[in-house]
């Protein structure tokens, strides 16, 4: 159908869609900022409030509790009130959380504020990629949804420098009394930017059609697709809603059970392969190799830079080589890197550049694969009528896995040792490779309605069963020669 769109329509639509997607992806910037800012503040807060080690862990992970709750409610709220209104609410929650984290005189006040901010982050982590998937043309959906992950790693990378600049402004006493407050308070600026720009983006056209407001969706789809394709898109979306009940129980039906397994499975695997253990605790890991405090901080910034650069590469590749290919190559590379890192610690020779090199290779492999691709797949594989609720389930699973990893990594590092810890992450990376190879379909270039047909079509289900019985792992999408 894309042949019906002339070059001028394509230029106009891509300009409009890209601008809208960038605004929505700013939610990822808030995500990255809020998860990373505590790394620079926690040392000063420990002195200010006299925190125990348990309280230090709670200061870091309290945000994630809010994220889990926010992600859990995002789907229901987004389906009822619309993506745009709920994202505006999330921006307000983030701003309140940033201000509240900066001004408390008690540790309890800080925890409450961080949980409020976490609610906003949980909502944006679910709805921002979902919104981008629903508004993007199929040909460019991967890179436009991946903008959210790019914004996330940008937020993480920028926060390292913001924290360094604020901490260097005053003396040690000022850092303990004031610097950490400015670190958290700085989050108000991106929060306000996100809030203001959201008023200039349209509502998701698929959500409008779901609400019986197809007339309102058509002007949006015209800007995205041009005249002929936009009208066909309205008909396709309406037809997809006729075929769905809208009940979450639909996900557990035989036709869609695999979609749920893929979405939740990838969400959990993204976390249990160890990326956030490295991102949260990178300085401590580098200290285990013999690096001094300053060297460890510099190496941590290098990790952030690699994460940033290879996410850009992923955005360029995701609609060219496909989601599944990136996941397979990335998870295989991560497995190799983690085995080598574990071996270096096991032999008692972690010093020198070896561990740093393979940690950077591991981060690069994650950034070009599981980092952006999992969010893209989560946002596109579920049926229209229940996409919000289903994506929320997968997001909640992701945040829960993140919480478990972040809480268990320090004691596991201390009790089992770094070698065994990294080998466990390596094993989970191998599981990710096998899971992707056997179960994850390639969705590159398919409309959301075509992807939906993959799960609901009896013929597709029959073909997949036949292929698996014959020992062929890949899942055939409608429209390919085999189907």
N, C-alpha and C positions, 0 to 999 in steps of 0.2 A: 504493500500500500504506500510505502514511503516514496515510490516513484511518482505519485500524484502531486507531491509537494515540489514547487519550484525552488530555485536557489535562493531567491529573495525571502520566501517564507521560511526556509531553513535558517537563514541568518537571523531573521527577526525572532523566530521561536527559540533558538539557542541562546541569544542574548537575554531574552526574558527569563527562560528557565534557569540559566546559569546565575543570574542576579538573585532570583528567588531562592535557589538552592544554597547560595553563599550565605544569605541571611539566615536560613534555617540551620545551616551548618555552624553558625556562631554558637548554637547550643553546645556543640562539641568543644568550642573554646572554653566555655564555662566549665564543662566537664573536666578538661585537662587542667585548667587553672586550679580548681578546687581540690582535685585529688593530689596535686603536686605541691601546693603552697605550704601544707603542713610540714613538709620535709625540712624547710628552712626555719620554721617557727618553733618546732617542737622542743629543741634544745633550750631556747630562751624561756618557753613556757614551763618546762620542767623546773627551772630555777625559780621562776616567778611564783608558781603555785606549790612548789615542793612535792612534785609528783613521784609516786612509786613507779616501778617498771610496769606493773599492771595498768596503772592510770595512764602511763605513756601510750601503751597499746590501745587503750580506750579512746584517748585523744585522737589517735590516727584513724581508728576503725569506726568511730561513732558516725562519721559521715556516711559510711557504707550502709549502716543500718537504715538511715534515712533514704538512701538510694534504693534499697530493696523495697521499702514501703512505697516510695514514689513510683518505681517501675511497676509494682504490682497493681497500683491503681490507675496507671496511665492509660491502659487499654480501655477500661470501662469508661473513664472520663472522656477520653478522646473520641470514643464511639458515640457518646451521648451529646457532648457539647461541641464537638469539632476539634480538629487538630490545632487550629490557630488560637482559639480561646484558651485552651489548656496550656499551650506553650507560653502565652502571655502570663498566665498564672504562675507557671514555673519560673519565668524570669523574675517576677516579683518575689517569689520565695527565695530565689538565689540572692537577690539584693538584701532582703531581710536577714538572711543567714550570714552574708558578708559583714554587714554592719554589726549584727549581734555577736559575731565571733571576735570583732575588734574591740568591743567596749566593756566586756564583762569584768567584774571584780572578783568573781568566784569561778571555780572550775566547772561547777554545775551549770552556771549560766552559759559558759562556752559550749558545753556538750549539747545543751538544748538548741543553741543557735546553729551548731554544725549539723544537727539532725534536720532542722528546718531547711538549711541549704541543701542537704542531701535529698530531701523530697523533690526539690527543683531539679537537681542533677539526674535523679532517677527518671523523672518525667521526660526530660530532654533527651536522655540516652535512648529512650524508647521511641518517642514521637518524632524527633528530628530526622533520623534516617528513614522512618516510615513515611513521613511527609514528603521527603525528597523522592522516594521510590514511587509514590503515588502521582507525583507531578511530572516526572522525567520521562522523555521518550525512551523506548526500549533500547535503542541503539547506544544511548549515552547514560543509561541509568546507573551502571556500575560506577563510573567515575564521579557522577553527581552525588550518589549516596556516599561514596568514599570520601567526598569533601568533608563529611562530618568527622571521620577519623583523622584527616589531615588537620582540621581545626583543633582536634583534641591534642595531637602531638605538638602542634604549634603552641597551644596553651601551656603544656608541660615544659617545653623548651624555653619559652619566654619567662616563665615563673622562676626558673633557676637564676636568670640574670636579675630579675626584679628583686628576688630575695637577697642576692649578693649585694646589690646596690643599696638596699635599705639597711642591711646589717652593717655595711661599711660607712654609714652616714654618721654614726655616733660612737661613743665608747661602750665598754662592756655593760656598764650599769644602764645606759640608755637602751641597749639591745634587750635587756631583761625586762625593763619596765615598759618600753614603747615600741621597739622595732617590730615585734611579732604582731602588734595591733595594726600597724601600717600594712604589713604583708597581707593580712586577711582583708583589711579595709579596701585595699587596692582593687579587690574583686568587684566593687560597686561599679567601676567604670565599664568593663565589658558587659556587666549585667544591664546597665542602663542603655548601652548601645544596642544590645539584643532586644530589649523591651521596645525601644522606639522604632527600630526597623521592622519589627513584627507587624506593626500597624499598616505597613505598606505592602505586605504580601497577601495573596489571595488565600481563601480556604481551599483545602484539598478537593479537586473536582469529583473524585470518587466518593468522598464522604457526602458531598452535596447531592450526588445522584442517589446514594443510599437513603438520604432523607427525603427523597421525592422532589428535589429541587434541581432537576436536570437543566431547566432554563438558565439558572444561575451558573451552572458548570460550563455551559457551552462557550461563553466568551473566553473563559480561562483556557479551555481546550483549543479554541481557535488560535490563541496566541502561541500555544505550544506546538500544534500539529498542522495548522493551516485548515482550510475550509473542508475539503472532502474527507480527510483522515479524521478530523475532529468529530464530524457527525457519525462516522462509522464507529469511532471510539465510544461515543455515548451509547450507541446500540449494543456494542459488545459488553460494556460495563453493566447496562441494564439487564442483559441476558444472563450475565454471571450471577447477579443478585437473585434472579428468579430461580436459579438452580440451588440456592443455599438456604438453609434454615436460619442461620445467624446464631445458633446455639453453640456454646463452647463444647458441648458434647459431640458436635460434628467432627471436632479434631480427633476424637477417639474412634471414629468410624473406620472400617477397614480401608476405605479409599484415601483417608487423610492421616491415618496414624503414622505413616512414614514421614510425612511433612513435619509432624510434631517431634518425632524422634530426631530428625535431621536438625531442626531448629534448636531444640534444647540441647542435643548432644554437642553441636558445634559451640554453643554458648558456654557450656561447662568446660569443654576441651580447650577453648581459648585461654581460660584462666589456669587450669591445672597443669599446663605446660610451663608455668613458672614465670611468665613475663612480668607480672606485677610484683612478685617477690624480688626480682632484679631491679625493677624501676623504683620500688619503695625503699629497698635496702642496699642499693648499689654501693654507697660509701662503705658500709660494713663489710660487704663482700670483698671489695678491693683492699680493705685493711687486712683481711685474712690472707691476702697474697703478699703482705709485707709493705704495702704502700702507706705512706704517712697521711695525715689528715688532709693537708692541702692537695697532695697528689691524688687522693681518693676523690676529692670534690672535683678536680679538673677532669678526671677520668669519667665521673658521673655526667658532667656536661657533654663530654664526647659521646656518651651513650645517647643522650638526648638529641645530639646533632645527627647521629646515624639514624635514629628513629624518625626524625624529621625528613631527612633526605630520601630514605627508602620508602616512606609513605608517599612522597611525590612520585617516585617510580611506580608504585602500585597503582596510583590514579591513572597513569599513562598506560599501564599494561592491562588493567582489569577488563576493559571492553575489547581488547585486542586478542589476548591469549585465553581469556575466560577465567571464571572463578575457580573451577575445579583444578585446572592446571596449576594455578598459583598456590592453592592449598597443598597440592601434592608435593610440589618442588620445595615450598617453604617448610612444611612439616618434616620432610626428609632431611633437609639441611639443618633444621633445629635439633633433630635427633642426633646427628653426627656431632654437632657443636657441643651439646650437653654431655655426650659420652666422653669427648676429649677433655672438657673442663673437669668432669668427675675424675678422670684418670690422672690429671695433673695434680689434683688434691690427694688422690689415693697414694700416689708415689712419693708424696711429700715434697713435690717440686712445683708449687704454684707460683713462685716468684718469677720475675722476668715478664716478657711481653706475651707469653703464650695464652694465659688465662684472659688477659685483656682483649687480645685479638679474637679469640673464639667467643667471648661474650659479645663483642661488637658484631661478629658474624651472625650470632644467634639473634640479636636484636634486629639486624638487617633482614634476616630471614622471616622473622615474625612481622616486621613492619610491611613487608611486601606481600604477605599472605594472610595469616590469621587476623592481624590487626584490623585492616579495613574489610577484608572479604567476608568475615563472619557477620559483621553488621549489615553488609549488603544482602547476603543470603537471608538473614533473619527478616529483613524488611520486604522481601519480594516473594517468598515461597508460600505464604499463607493466603487463603481465599479472601476475596474482597470484604464480604460481610463480617468476617470475624478476624480480620487482619490486626486490628488494634488489640483485641484481647489476647490473641495468640502471640503476637510480638511481645506483649507485656509478660506473658509466661516465660518466654525465652530470655527476656532481659532480666527478669527476677532471678532465674536460674543462674545467669551470668554473674550478677552482683552477689548472690549467695556464695557461689564458688570463689569469687574474689575475696569475700570476707573470710572464708575458711582458709584460703591460701595465705592471706596476709597475717592471720592469727597463728597459724601452725608453722610458718616458715622459721621464725626465730628459735622456738624450742626444738624444732627438727634439726636446724643447723647446729644447735648446741649439743643435742643428744646423739643424733645419728652421724653428725659430721658433714662437712660440705660435699665430700665425694658421693656418699650415698644419697644425699639430698638432690644433687644435680643428676644423678643416675635415675632417680625416681621421676624427675621432670622429663628426662630423656625417654623413659619408657612411655610416659603419657604422650609425648610427641610422636612416638611410633604408633601408639593407639590412634592418634589423630590421622596419621597417614592411612592406616588400614580402614578406619571409619569413612574417610573421604573416598577412598578407592572403591569401597563396596557400596556405599549408600548415597553419597551426595551427587545430585544431578548437575549437569551444566546448564545454566540459565542465561548465558550470554545471548543478547540480541532478541530475547523473547519478551513479548508483552506480559503484563501481570496476568491477563486472562488466559494466555497460552500456558503460562506456568501453572496456573490453577487447573487447567485441563489435564496436566500431567498426573495430578493426584486423583482427580475425579473420574477420569476416563477408564472404563472397564477394559478397554483394549490396551491402554498403556499399562494397567496393572497386570494384565495377562502376559504382555510382552516382557515386563520386568521379571515376573516369576519364571518365565521360560528361559530368559537369559541367565538368571542366577543359577537355575538348575543345570544349565549347560556350562557353568563356570565362567560366564562373561560378567564382569563386575559393573560395567557402566550402565546407567539408566538412560533409556532412549526417550527423548522429548518428542512431542508431536511436531510434525513438520520435517523431521529428518528422513532420509531415504528409507530407513528400516521400518518406519511407522507408516 
